[in-house]
Amino acid sequence: MRDFLRFFLSAADQARVDPASVTVGDVPPGVVPDGYLYAPQALQINFRIKDPAAGAPRLLPLFPGAVRWLAEPGTPGDLPEPAAVDVTPAGVATWRTLGTLQVKVTQAAVEAGIREHGPGLEVQPNIAWYAPVQLSEQFLLTTLVGGLAKANIKSASAVIRPANAEWPKHAISRFLQGVYTPELRLGATAAADDVVAHAMPTVVMAADGAVTLTISIARTQPPQDGDAAQLDVLAPGLDRQHPLHPINGRMPARHAYRMLRPHLLGAAAADPLADLVLAPWPQARRYFAIKFTRTWQDVPNFSVLFPSRSAVILVEPAFSHTLEIPAHGVVYVPQNPAEDVGAEPPMQLFTVNGPPSTWMAGRPDAWRVRSATTPIPLATAFATQVILRRPLREEILADPVFPAPGGMRCTYMSLRRATRAFVDHRLTGGRLTHERASTSSVTTGLMTAAWDAAHAALLTNNRPLPEASPGKARDLEKIWRKVFPDTVPAWDVDGTGSLDRAVEFDGGQMMYALWQTIESVLAANGTKRNFSNDHVGCGASGAIVAVGLAADYLVKPPHDNPDPAVLDANVADMLSVPTPGCVLQFWKRRDDYQRERERNGPPVDYGHSPIFRTFMPPGPGGAPTGIIVVDQFGGNSQCPFVGGRIKWGAHEQEIWIAAQWDD
């Protein structure tokens, strides 16, 4: 694609700048600006125009796109309704024309062009803010209402079409109010681009020619692993158009301009201001990138989890940075020329602040590996991939509760939820469950690269469906066999010393049989020695302990004919010990529990494998009045504490077992 990106002043206007007056800096991390809309990592340029009588220079946005005006509160002028708009120079003088100009990429061709011209950029920008900016009379009365492409404008009661004689009043009113967003288009040639073919807003210039301009650049898009509303919670009261809103993943504007310079119109070697603003290291600050992902492979991420966390980076010998992790996951560590000039400083990710997380450096088999909380050495020659994971116990509950299929499918539903959550935890970074019925090619590719297309297809497009036959749990077993392919050890289960078995199970087969409590497999001579006595009869809890995804049981009574005192203690544990996301197994009858543990099933009555969500509200004594679980009924099922026992449905349950994920 031809060059279309632009430096913020034309070559002619750059020639009007006094080089001795130029200072360049970044808004420091942690600064929350007042006044005009800019953000940490914004590029701040101060300079003086040598001939202020010739007028303020026109602002040239980096890329074309939809233009939104964000008027500066408290500055003079009105934001008139259409009926009050006077489309004359006298009218312009009454409007609020000082503020921030936002430009957002809307066309796929422009996105592709930025990607082509900035292959070295770790994240591709698509939104920018310029402040302070002055809307000129020529821009409002000529460019806005006659030069740019016209679009329909919604009013309170109608749609105002461009042919309507009142359209100019509506366009000016709604633009000033930040509602109407005309498009800056590309032309057939660079000279025909809207940004140079028509008058643009100007920088704000003092009488002596002094100018301060701040440019913020970011990547914004719908998150891939959750709803954008989750980011709104992190910035209460802040509009998504504001550069400080976490849906706008910021990056150093200086870095973006510098990396794009080979294709930047107005930034040739002979353009003096561009040379000063975009000076390379060691004349000016540089940046080292760290690329956080939730996915096991290094693919573009845009996550609802990142903005609530910050990375603590140690730069030897004496620097430490605590840097926000933007939604796109790329963290830029700054280095000034005075800091070990010319050196490639040793760096490490020391820790991640915020909600509980674990992390690891990217590696070819990352999906197989448990992450930790230990420091990671960081490269300086390229962006180190750091895989960030939230605890699996949280991933289990992140999946929206499905409609209620009901039926005898508790182990299927709990295993389905756990399997898809584990895949999101280790492989797909929250995308699988968020995408629900329409799995993207990227998500499918992440699973295919780890396993193969056939196994990936078992989980795509919401498969296996919640309402499917419980027999579809066998599809889930295939996934766990990929996760735990090694043969499990044999166990002496009957005190005879025998370790003989006709069939050797791998970890996935063992986990599946325990989760489903398949008596014929757990008790048969040819297969029973694949299972430790400590795990049999404990359902999902025993399954995750057996494969090492839980350190131990949180709650588990002895199986040797537990007496009433033991059952009372078991209930007391269940009303105090479980934590959200842990898997449960309960048995209506204690003799069924004993029968299963001794491999003398099947049970007379029933068992059940739900997932613990939380406790019911406390009663008069302060203790919970029961527990709330997620089971095959889709919603939150209340299990009240009544008559000394916890009930599920209409019946008291005698035995409770719980284990929490440790991954």
Secondary structure, DSSP 8 states (H G I E B T S, - for coil): ----EE-SS-HHHHTTB-GGG-EEEE--TT----SSS--TT-EEEEEEBS-GGG---B---SS--EEEEEE-TTSSSB---GGG---SHHHHTTB--EEEEEEE---HHHHHHHHHH-TT-SS---EEEEEEEE--HHIIIIIIIIIS----EE-SS-EE-TTSTTHHHHHHHHHHTT----B----SSGGGSHHHHS---EE-B-TT-EEEEEEEEEEE---SSS-THHHHTTSTT--TTSTTSTTEEEE-HHHHHHHHGGGEET-STT-HHHHHHT--TTTS-EEEEEEEESBSS------SSGGG-EEEEEETTTEEEEEE--TT-EEEEEE-TTSSTT----EEEEEEESS--EEEE--TTGGGS--BSS-EEE-SSS-EEEEEE--HHHHHHHS-------SS-HHHHHHHHHHHHHHHHHTBTTHHHHHTTS--HHHHHHHHHHS-HHHHHTTGGG-S-TTS-GGGHHHHHHHHHHHS-SB------SSS-----SS--BHHHHHHHHHHT-HHHHH-TTTGGGS-TTTTT-HHHHHHHHTTSSSSEEE---SS---HHHHHHHHHHHTTS--TT-EEEEES-HHHHHHHHTT--S-SS-EE--EEEEE--B-TTSSBSEEEEE-TTSSEEEEEEETTEEEETTEEE-EEEEE----
